[in-house]
Structures are given as C-alpha cells and as structure tokens.
Amino acid sequence: MASRRYVILFGAQGSGKGTQARLLQEKLGIPQVATGDLFRYNLKNNTELGQLAKGYMDRGELVPDEVTNAMVRERLSREDAADGAILDGYPRNLNQARALDEMLAEWGAEVTRAIYIDVSMDELMRRLTGRRVCRSCQATYHVVFKPPRQEGVCDVCGGELYQRDDDKDEAAIRRRLEIYQQETLPVIEYYRERGLLSEVSGEQPIEAVNADILKAIGVPADDVHEATAE
C-alpha cells in the first residue's frame, strides 16, 4: 500500500461492526484490532499486561485506560500492522482517542477515517433479540437474517442453538444500547469536529455497507483487488 491506514469503526452491538471489520481486514490486508480480542489474548497468555488487567478485574475494578492503551500500542507495533489496522471497539472514550493520536504521531501516522455505522434503535432491538448461538462451537445465527438450515441445530457442528439470557430481556438490551450511545457520542463528536467522521447506514445489505465504508475511506479499486489476492 502507498500509505498506512488506521480506520476506526464505531457501531452499537448488533450494528454489524464486527462483520465489517473482518471484511475490511480481508480487502485491505490490514488486521482487525478488537479490544475484546486483546484482553482475551493477554489474559490467556498471562502476559505482563494481562496480569495487570487481571489484578483490576479480580478486585472488581475497571481496567484503567493506560492498560488498554498499552495493549493497543503493543498490537499495533507488530509486523502485520505495519500498513495500518482496523480499530474495533477502540477508542471508547476521549482519553483513549487522545492516546491513540499521540501513539500514531510517534510513528508519523494519523487516523485515516472514523466510520460510524448508524442503525436505528428499533432495528438493533430486532437484530439482537433474534440472535441464536450454538452451545458447542459458539457459531452465531439469526432467526430472520441468518437462520440455520434446520431450526435449532447448528450448521457447523450440529450443536443445539439457544438464545442467550442477555438477548431475552428487551429492557436490558435497550438500556445497554442507550449506555453505549451516551458513552460513545463524545468520541464520535471528537472525530466529527476534526472532519474525520463518516456516517454509513447499517440498514442495508452487508456488501452495500462495506462499499460505502470503502468509499468513505477513499480506497481505490486497485487496492481492494490487491489485498484480496494476497
């Protein structure tokens, strides 16, 4: 690639953000960096940062931004992220956003684009309450958008599909979504004020959402073809 790309994806649970991050990873040839994955990796491998995070979690405390920022820095410094990354779930607040700016500036880089995948509350509720998960392999389905070939049975391993408890309580789901929107709004506005934010409708087919994101990033068709062929 001619230059590094650091793309931030924002979107509530059920917006399709994770799906879009994986598509961008395939098409652009740069890794998806999700904070959830970073925490699981560091905890599983008992790294120094993982031990530090576990100490806070064991005490029932929130993991400080400094620890999260350090995990992101370590991940972005790896060889596979030399051309950039798709940031999924980070930054979550203004402190993290500023830390990311400082981090990238040290490497002579900056945020390329922040994308907000916009989905209405009603649609998010419909998506989340229809989700089903395999008890065995954790494959995810949806009763409307991605039903299994046989009702209640996983296509991958034949395991039983079930609805998670946190997908049953509509009031709890709505509260969770409202909290996400309240917490994320200042970060979204931070990038909007800097002219780096693009809003994309998440209420269209997956490939259409992806095409809108690529257009917002300003990715030439040749770059997509090259990354896909790798």
Secondary structure by P-SEA (a helix, b strand, c coil): ccbbbbbbbbbccccaaaaaaaaaaaaaccccccaaaaaaaaaaaccaaaaaaaaaaaacccccaaaaaaaaaaaaaccccccccccccccccaaaaaaaaaaaaaacccccbbbbbcccaaaaaaaaaabbbbcccbbbbbcccccccccccccccccbbbbccccccaaaaaaaaaaaaaaaaaaaaaaaaaccbbbbbccccaaaaaaaaaaaacccaaaaaaaaac
